[in-house]
């Protein structure tokens, strides 16, 4: 065994490629979580705005009923 540990160059390349792929998958997972949290915050903000608009519409409807 010329390399001492019994692994060939092809084996080391496979290990390195596996680690690179694992790092890419972990990075992608965390980016996905970050994106989902951002979307959740946007949806909450939109929901809040819709509630404000709904309250305004109710006020206008009450005023129109009075007239």
MODELLER restraints for C-alpha pairs under 7 A, 6 or more apart:
rsr = mdl.restraints
at = mdl.atoms
